[in-house]
């Protein structure tokens, strides 16, 4: 007997919920096995904890590659034991995932929330080892404020996201595309004030440490730019500033690539502003395109970064952009495959 479509949908929904609930539990109980691996020394979590435990003024007395609100979060997570730090950061990530889903349900639609749950399921074992869901939760919260006619609050939310994970800054110009210039100016003012305060507190080199990832010379080999550089140069991979990198291109090349990135983001928002009469199925599509542009032209691209556009892709899919569902689903599945296949002792094989 063939299963009816409602039965298949119910089974899929149950499977997705089981994965969403089981994944953090599986990660949480790995503590004893991780103590005997390099995870406690070389992982992102280990780096976060070392930053939190360092004495002195960050960016001035010791280098930090993350924005100031991320540093404050690492300090607040505590405690000083590695496993305790890891579990608290995991709990924070789980809370952020729950907030994202709740906002999608309440502000957009159940279709958007279920789509995000499905798309993010393959990514969970990838993203729960970092703090990327914090930035995603802040960005989605800001977008929710804008949708609920609180554009100034949304602008501040994007700025808060930028001081946590940088990339939400690319969403701030969307307020101009939505004909909300006052909110954009308010967000820009808060952002500039934050940059001034950050520099006054931590020194002139603080912003540069974040933008260059502690002055890393090579490009991360999983990025599009790094992959192309590796094809051209055939340089061996090396572990630098927390990532496997390739080559040492001139700094001018990196700045030129950054200019292309900024131009691409500006172009997408310009198109969105010039065509305000487009039908509802485009909601969330510009945000997805902007974040994807950031990922494509960045010289650092870790697998967990692929979760950034998923909530906005889910919004666009729920609004009618059906074709995007296949691409987003394939991206999430292939990202999990890359992480599972990756051997840190032989990175060149991948």
C-alpha positions as CSV (number, residue, x, y, z in Angstrom):
1,X,0.0,0.0,0.0
2,X,1.4,3.4,-1.0
3,X,1.8,6.0,1.7
4,X,-0.4,9.1,1.2
5,X,1.4,12.5,1.0
6,X,0.1,13.6,4.4
7,X,1.6,10.5,5.9
8,X,4.9,11.0,4.3
9,X,5.0,14.7,5.4
10,X,4.2,13.6,9.0
11,X,6.9,11.0,9.0
12,X,9.4,13.6,7.6
13,X,8.4,16.2,10.2
14,X,8.9,13.6,12.9
15,X,12.3,12.6,11.6
16,X,13.4,16.3,11.4
17,X,12.3,17.0,15.0
18,X,14.1,13.9,16.2
19,X,17.3,15.0,14.5
20,X,16.9,18.5,15.8
21,X,16.5,17.2,19.4
22,X,19.0,14.4,19.3
23,X,21.9,16.2,17.7
24,X,22.7,18.5,20.7
25,X,22.3,15.6,23.1
26,X,24.8,13.5,21.1
27,X,27.3,16.4,21.0
28,X,26.8,17.1,24.7
29,X,27.7,13.6,25.8
30,X,31.0,13.6,23.8
31,X,33.0,15.2,26.6
32,X,34.9,12.2,27.9
33,X,36.0,11.2,24.4
34,X,37.0,14.7,23.4
35,X,39.4,15.0,26.3
36,X,41.8,12.5,24.6
37,X,41.8,14.3,21.2
38,X,43.3,17.5,19.7
39,X,39.8,19.0,19.8
40,X,40.6,20.5,23.2
41,X,43.6,22.3,21.7
42,X,42.9,23.1,18.0
43,X,39.1,23.4,17.7
44,X,37.2,26.7,17.4
45,X,35.8,26.1,20.9
46,X,39.4,25.8,22.3
47,X,40.2,29.1,20.6
48,X,37.1,30.8,22.1
49,X,38.0,29.6,25.5
50,X,41.6,30.7,25.2
51,X,40.4,34.2,24.3
52,X,38.0,34.2,27.2
53,X,40.8,33.2,29.7
54,X,43.4,35.6,28.4
55,X,44.4,38.5,30.8
56,X,44.6,42.1,29.7
57,X,42.8,44.2,27.1
58,X,41.7,42.3,24.0
59,X,43.1,43.5,20.7
60,X,45.7,45.5,22.6
61,X,47.4,43.0,24.9
62,X,46.6,39.9,22.9
63,X,45.2,39.4,19.4
64,X,41.5,38.6,18.8
65,X,40.0,37.7,15.4
66,X,36.4,38.2,16.6
67,X,34.3,41.4,17.1
68,X,33.9,42.8,20.6
69,X,30.4,41.5,21.3
70,X,31.7,38.0,20.5
71,X,34.6,38.5,22.9
72,X,32.1,39.6,25.6
73,X,30.0,36.5,24.9
74,X,33.0,34.2,25.3
75,X,33.8,35.9,28.6
76,X,30.2,35.6,29.7
77,X,29.8,31.9,28.8
78,X,32.5,30.6,31.2
79,X,33.5,28.6,33.2
80,X,37.2,28.0,33.0
81,X,37.0,24.2,32.4
82,X,37.0,23.2,28.7
83,X,34.0,20.9,28.9
84,X,32.0,23.4,31.0
85,X,32.7,26.1,28.4
86,X,31.8,23.8,25.5
87,X,28.5,22.7,27.1
88,X,27.4,26.3,27.9
89,X,28.3,27.5,24.4
90,X,26.3,24.5,23.0
91,X,23.3,25.4,25.2
92,X,23.5,29.0,23.9
93,X,23.5,27.8,20.3
94,X,20.5,25.5,21.0
95,X,18.6,28.5,22.5
96,X,19.5,30.5,19.4
97,X,18.2,27.7,17.1
98,X,15.0,27.6,19.1
99,X,14.6,31.4,18.8
100,X,15.2,31.3,15.0
101,X,12.5,28.7,14.6
102,X,10.1,30.5,16.9
103,X,10.5,33.8,15.0
104,X,9.9,32.0,11.7
105,X,6.7,30.5,13.0
106,X,5.4,33.7,14.6
107,X,6.6,36.4,12.2
108,X,6.6,34.7,8.9
109,X,4.8,31.3,8.5
110,X,4.8,27.7,9.6
111,X,6.0,26.8,6.1
112,X,9.1,29.0,6.6
113,X,9.8,27.4,10.0
114,X,9.4,23.8,8.8
115,X,11.6,24.6,5.8
116,X,14.3,26.0,8.0
117,X,14.1,23.0,10.3
118,X,14.5,20.7,7.3
119,X,17.3,22.6,5.7
120,X,19.3,23.1,8.9
121,X,19.1,19.5,10.0
122,X,22.1,18.3,8.0
123,X,24.1,21.3,9.3
124,X,23.6,20.8,13.0
125,X,26.7,18.7,13.6
126,X,28.6,21.4,11.8
127,X,27.3,24.6,13.3
128,X,27.0,23.4,17.0
129,X,30.8,23.4,17.3
130,X,31.0,27.2,16.8
131,X,28.8,30.2,17.6
132,X,27.4,31.0,14.2
133,X,23.8,30.5,15.2
134,X,24.2,33.5,17.6
135,X,24.8,35.8,14.7
136,X,22.0,34.2,12.7
137,X,19.5,34.6,15.6
138,X,20.4,38.3,15.9
139,X,20.0,38.9,12.2
140,X,16.7,37.1,12.0
141,X,15.5,39.0,15.1
142,X,16.4,42.3,13.4
143,X,14.6,41.2,10.2
144,X,11.5,40.4,12.4
145,X,11.6,43.9,13.9
146,X,11.7,45.4,10.4
147,X,8.8,43.3,9.3
148,X,6.8,44.2,12.3
149,X,7.2,48.0,11.5
150,X,10.1,48.6,13.9
151,X,12.8,49.5,11.4
152,X,15.0,51.5,13.8
153,X,15.1,48.5,16.2
154,X,15.9,46.3,13.2
155,X,18.7,48.6,12.2
156,X,20.2,48.4,15.7
157,X,19.8,44.7,15.5
158,X,21.8,44.4,12.3
159,X,24.6,46.5,14.0
160,X,24.6,44.3,17.0
161,X,24.9,41.3,14.7
162,X,27.8,42.9,12.9
163,X,29.6,43.4,16.2
164,X,29.1,39.7,16.9
165,X,29.8,38.1,13.5
166,X,30.4,40.9,11.0
167,X,28.3,39.6,8.1
168,X,24.9,41.0,9.3
169,X,26.3,44.4,8.4
170,X,25.5,43.5,4.7
171,X,21.8,43.4,5.6
172,X,21.7,47.0,6.9
173,X,21.4,48.6,3.4
174,X,18.2,46.6,2.9
175,X,16.5,49.3,4.9
176,X,17.3,51.7,2.0
177,X,15.8,49.2,-0.4
178,X,12.7,49.1,1.8
179,X,12.5,52.9,1.7
180,X,13.5,53.3,5.4
181,X,16.3,55.9,5.1
182,X,15.9,57.2,8.7
183,X,16.3,53.7,10.1
184,X,19.3,53.1,8.0
185,X,20.9,56.4,9.2
186,X,20.1,55.5,12.8
187,X,21.8,52.1,12.3
188,X,24.8,53.6,10.6
189,X,25.1,56.2,13.4
190,X,25.1,53.5,16.0
191,X,27.6,51.4,14.0
192,X,30.0,54.3,13.6
193,X,29.7,55.1,17.3
194,X,30.4,51.5,18.1
195,X,33.5,51.5,15.9
196,X,34.8,54.7,17.6
197,X,34.2,53.3,21.1
198,X,35.8,50.0,20.1
199,X,38.9,51.8,18.8
200,X,39.2,54.0,21.8
201,X,39.0,51.0,24.1
202,X,41.2,48.5,22.3
203,X,43.5,50.5,20.0
204,X,43.8,51.4,16.3
205,X,44.6,47.8,15.3
206,X,41.5,46.2,16.7
207,X,39.3,46.5,13.6
208,X,42.2,45.3,11.4
209,X,42.7,42.2,13.5
210,X,39.1,41.1,12.9
211,X,39.0,42.0,9.2
212,X,42.3,40.2,8.5
213,X,41.7,37.4,10.9
214,X,44.8,38.2,13.0
215,X,46.7,39.2,10.0
216,X,46.5,35.9,8.2
217,X,48.4,36.0,4.8
218,X,46.8,32.9,3.2
219,X,43.3,32.4,1.9
220,X,41.2,29.6,3.5
221,X,41.3,26.8,1.0
222,X,37.6,25.9,1.2
223,X,36.7,29.4,0.1
224,X,36.0,30.0,-3.6
225,X,38.9,32.5,-3.8
226,X,41.2,30.0,-2.0
227,X,40.2,27.2,-4.2
228,X,41.0,29.2,-7.3
229,X,44.3,30.4,-5.8
230,X,45.2,26.8,-5.1
231,X,44.5,25.7,-8.7
232,X,46.7,28.5,-10.0
233,X,49.6,28.4,-7.5
234,X,49.6,24.7,-6.5
235,X,51.0,25.9,-3.1
236,X,50.8,23.4,-0.2
237,X,48.2,23.9,2.5
238,X,49.3,25.2,5.9
239,X,47.5,25.7,9.2
240,X,47.5,29.5,9.9
241,X,45.3,31.5,12.2
242,X,42.9,28.6,13.0
243,X,42.3,27.5,9.4
244,X,43.9,25.6,6.5
245,X,45.1,28.2,4.1
246,X,46.9,28.4,0.8
247,X,49.3,31.0,-0.8
248,X,50.3,34.4,0.3
249,X,48.7,36.8,-2.2
250,X,49.4,40.5,-2.0
251,X,47.3,42.4,0.4
252,X,46.1,44.5,-2.5
253,X,44.5,41.4,-4.0
254,X,42.5,40.8,-0.9
255,X,41.3,44.4,-0.8
256,X,40.3,44.2,-4.5
257,X,38.3,41.1,-3.7
258,X,36.7,42.9,-0.8
259,X,35.7,45.8,-3.2
260,X,34.1,43.3,-5.5
261,X,32.2,41.9,-2.5
262,X,30.9,45.3,-1.4
263,X,30.0,46.1,-5.0
264,X,28.1,42.9,-5.4
265,X,26.1,43.5,-2.1
266,X,25.4,47.1,-3.2
267,X,24.2,45.9,-6.6
268,X,21.8,43.4,-5.1
269,X,20.2,46.0,-2.8
270,X,20.1,48.5,-5.7
271,X,18.1,46.1,-7.8
272,X,15.8,45.4,-4.9
273,X,15.2,49.1,-4.5
274,X,14.6,49.7,-8.2
275,X,11.9,47.0,-8.4
276,X,9.7,47.6,-5.3
277,X,6.7,46.3,-7.1
278,X,7.9,42.7,-7.4
279,X,5.4,40.1,-6.1
280,X,5.6,38.6,-2.6
281,X,7.6,35.5,-3.6
282,X,10.7,37.7,-3.5
283,X,10.6,38.2,0.2
284,X,13.8,36.9,1.7
285,X,15.4,36.5,-1.7
286,X,17.5,39.6,-1.6
287,X,18.8,38.7,1.9
288,X,19.7,35.2,0.7
289,X,21.5,36.7,-2.4
290,X,23.4,39.2,-0.3
291,X,24.6,36.7,2.3
292,X,25.6,34.2,-0.5
293,X,27.6,37.0,-2.2
294,X,29.5,37.5,1.1
295,X,30.2,33.7,1.2
296,X,31.3,33.5,-2.4
297,X,33.8,36.4,-2.3
298,X,35.1,36.0,1.2
299,X,38.6,34.6,1.6
300,X,37.6,32.6,4.7
301,X,34.8,30.1,4.3
302,X,34.2,27.4,6.9
303,X,31.5,24.8,6.5
304,X,29.4,26.2,9.4
305,X,29.1,29.6,7.6
306,X,26.6,27.9,5.2
307,X,23.9,28.2,7.9
308,X,23.9,32.0,7.6
309,X,21.5,32.3,4.6
310,X,19.2,29.3,5.5
311,X,16.5,31.2,7.5
312,X,16.2,33.8,4.7
313,X,16.1,31.1,2.1
314,X,13.4,29.4,4.0
315,X,11.4,32.7,4.1
316,X,11.8,33.0,0.3
317,X,10.9,29.4,-0.3
318,X,7.7,29.7,1.8
319,X,6.8,32.9,-0.1
320,X,7.0,31.0,-3.5
321,X,10.7,30.7,-4.6
322,X,10.4,26.9,-4.9
323,X,13.5,26.3,-7.0
324,X,15.6,27.7,-4.2
325,X,14.6,24.8,-2.0
326,X,16.6,22.3,-4.1
327,X,19.7,24.4,-4.1
328,X,19.6,25.2,-0.4
329,X,18.9,21.5,0.4
330,X,21.8,20.4,-1.8
331,X,24.1,22.9,-0.2
332,X,23.3,21.8,3.4
333,X,23.7,18.1,2.5
334,X,27.0,18.6,0.7
335,X,28.3,20.7,3.5
336,X,27.6,17.8,5.9
337,X,29.4,15.4,3.4
338,X,32.4,17.7,3.3
339,X,32.7,17.8,7.1
340,X,32.3,14.0,7.4
341,X,34.9,13.4,4.7
342,X,37.4,15.8,6.0
343,X,40.6,14.4,7.5
344,X,42.5,17.1,9.4
345,X,45.7,15.0,9.2
346,X,45.4,15.0,5.3
347,X,43.5,18.1,4.3
348,X,44.9,18.2,0.8
349,X,42.9,15.0,-0.1
350,X,39.5,16.8,0.1
